[in-house]
Amino acid sequence: MKVFTWIITILALGLMIFNATKLDFEAPFEGESYTAVLTIIASLCAVILLQILRISKKIETLSKKHK
C-alpha cells in the first residue's frame, strides 16, 4: 500500500507540473488553460487524500503495536 500511494503521488505531481506548462496566466479561465487549472486542482486533491491515507495507516500501525 505504501508503494502504491507513493507512485500515485508522483504521478499526480507529474500531472501538476505538466499542466502548469499549459497555463496561460493572461487568461487562466479560458480554453485549454481552464482545463489545466482544473487538472491541477484535482491533482492537489489527490495528493492531499493520499497523504491523509498514509497518515491514517501509520496511526493504525502504531495503535496496533501499543495494544
C-alpha positions as CSV (number, residue, x, y, z in Angstrom):
1,M,0.0,0.0,0.0
2,K,2.9,2.3,0.8
3,V,4.5,1.9,-2.6
4,F,1.1,2.4,-4.3
5,T,0.5,5.7,-2.6
6,W,3.9,7.0,-3.4
7,I,3.5,6.0,-7.1
8,I,0.1,7.7,-7.4
9,T,1.5,10.8,-5.6
10,I,4.4,11.0,-8.0
11,L,2.1,10.7,-11.0
12,A,-0.2,13.4,-9.6
13,L,2.8,15.7,-9.1
14,G,4.0,15.0,-12.6
15,L,0.5,15.8,-13.9
16,M,0.5,19.1,-12.0
17,I,3.9,20.1,-13.5
18,F,2.7,19.2,-17.0
19,N,-0.4,21.2,-16.6
20,A,1.4,24.1,-15.2
21,T,3.2,24.4,-18.5
22,K,-0.2,24.6,-20.2
23,L,-1.4,27.6,-18.1
24,D,-2.0,30.9,-19.8
25,F,-1.5,33.5,-17.0
26,E,-3.1,36.2,-19.1
27,A,-6.5,34.3,-19.2
28,P,-6.3,31.4,-16.7
29,F,-10.0,30.5,-17.0
30,E,-10.4,30.3,-20.8
31,G,-9.9,27.4,-23.2
32,E,-7.1,24.9,-22.6
33,S,-5.8,26.9,-19.6
34,Y,-9.1,26.3,-17.8
35,T,-8.7,22.5,-18.2
36,A,-5.1,22.8,-16.9
37,V,-6.4,24.7,-13.8
38,L,-9.0,22.1,-13.1
39,T,-6.5,19.3,-13.5
40,I,-4.0,21.0,-11.2
41,I,-6.7,21.3,-8.5
42,A,-7.7,17.7,-9.0
43,S,-4.1,16.6,-8.6
44,L,-3.7,18.6,-5.5
45,C,-6.8,17.0,-4.0
46,A,-5.4,13.5,-4.9
47,V,-2.1,14.3,-3.2
48,I,-3.8,15.6,-0.1
49,L,-6.1,12.5,0.1
50,L,-3.1,10.2,-0.3
51,Q,-1.2,12.0,2.4
52,I,-4.3,11.5,4.7
53,L,-4.3,7.8,3.8
54,R,-0.6,7.5,4.6
55,I,-1.0,9.2,8.0
56,S,-4.1,7.1,8.9
57,K,-2.2,3.9,8.1
58,K,0.7,5.0,10.2
59,I,-1.6,5.7,13.1
60,E,-3.3,2.4,12.6
61,T,0.0,0.6,12.7
62,L,1.1,2.5,15.9
63,S,-2.1,1.8,17.7
64,K,-1.8,-2.0,16.9
65,K,1.7,-2.0,18.3
66,H,0.6,-0.5,21.6
67,K,-2.2,-3.0,22.2
